[in-house]
Amino acid sequence: MEELLVSIAAGLVENPDAVTATADEPNEEGVVVYHLHVAEADMGRVIGKQGRIAKAIRVVMRAAANKNNMKIAVEID
């Protein structure tokens, strides 16, 4: 899942080498939180106007997680 998140974000930014993702341990509800880290200059590209790109990234990640019977959340740091 981390590789999918990194590959999606790397295609959007100007500095793909700065894109990293980390995952927390599942919480009490079984939700794994993924943290996406990008360069400060690329934050706007990943978030998009009114958060549309960030929302789309979360939808794609949730769909992939559903396929693997997982619950996830994506935070952009």
C-alpha positions as CSV (number, residue, x, y, z in Angstrom):
1,M,0.0,0.0,0.0
2,E,2.9,2.4,0.7
3,E,4.3,1.8,-2.7
4,L,0.9,2.6,-4.3
5,L,0.7,5.9,-2.3
6,V,4.2,6.9,-3.2
7,S,3.7,6.1,-6.9
8,I,0.5,8.2,-7.1
9,A,2.1,11.2,-5.3
10,A,5.4,10.9,-7.3
11,G,3.5,11.4,-10.5
12,L,2.0,14.7,-9.3
13,V,5.0,16.5,-7.9
14,E,8.1,18.2,-9.3
15,N,10.4,16.6,-6.8
16,P,9.5,12.9,-6.8
17,D,12.7,12.0,-4.8
18,A,11.2,13.8,-1.7
19,V,8.0,11.7,-1.6
20,T,7.9,9.2,1.2
21,A,5.1,7.4,3.0
22,T,5.0,5.8,6.4
23,A,2.4,3.6,8.0
24,D,1.3,3.5,11.7
25,E,0.3,0.4,13.5
26,P,-3.5,-0.4,13.3
27,N,-5.5,1.4,15.9
28,E,-8.2,-0.2,18.1
29,E,-10.6,0.0,15.2
30,G,-8.2,-1.7,12.8
31,V,-7.5,1.4,10.8
32,V,-4.0,1.8,9.4
33,V,-3.0,5.5,9.0
34,Y,-0.6,6.3,6.1
35,H,1.3,9.5,6.3
36,L,2.4,11.0,3.0
37,H,5.4,13.4,3.1
38,V,6.2,15.6,0.1
39,A,8.5,18.6,-0.4
40,E,7.0,21.9,1.0
41,A,6.9,23.4,-2.5
42,D,4.9,20.4,-3.8
43,M,2.2,20.5,-1.1
44,G,-0.2,22.5,-3.3
45,R,0.1,20.0,-6.1
46,V,-0.8,17.1,-3.9
47,I,-3.7,18.8,-2.1
48,G,-5.1,20.5,-5.2
49,K,-7.8,23.2,-5.4
50,Q,-10.2,22.8,-2.5
51,G,-8.5,19.5,-1.6
52,R,-9.8,17.7,-4.7
53,I,-6.6,15.8,-5.5
54,A,-6.1,14.8,-1.9
55,K,-9.7,13.5,-1.8
56,A,-9.1,11.6,-5.0
57,I,-5.9,10.0,-3.6
58,R,-7.8,8.9,-0.5
59,V,-10.6,7.4,-2.6
60,V,-8.1,5.4,-4.7
61,M,-6.2,4.2,-1.6
62,R,-9.5,3.2,0.2
63,A,-10.6,1.2,-2.9
64,A,-7.3,-0.6,-2.9
65,A,-7.5,-1.3,0.8
66,N,-11.1,-2.6,0.4
67,K,-9.8,-5.1,-2.1
68,N,-7.4,-6.3,0.5
69,N,-9.9,-6.3,3.4
70,M,-8.1,-3.4,5.1
71,K,-9.2,-0.1,6.6
72,I,-7.0,2.8,6.0
73,A,-6.7,6.6,6.3
74,V,-4.3,8.9,4.4
75,E,-2.9,12.0,6.0
76,I,-0.7,14.4,4.0
77,D,2.1,16.0,6.0
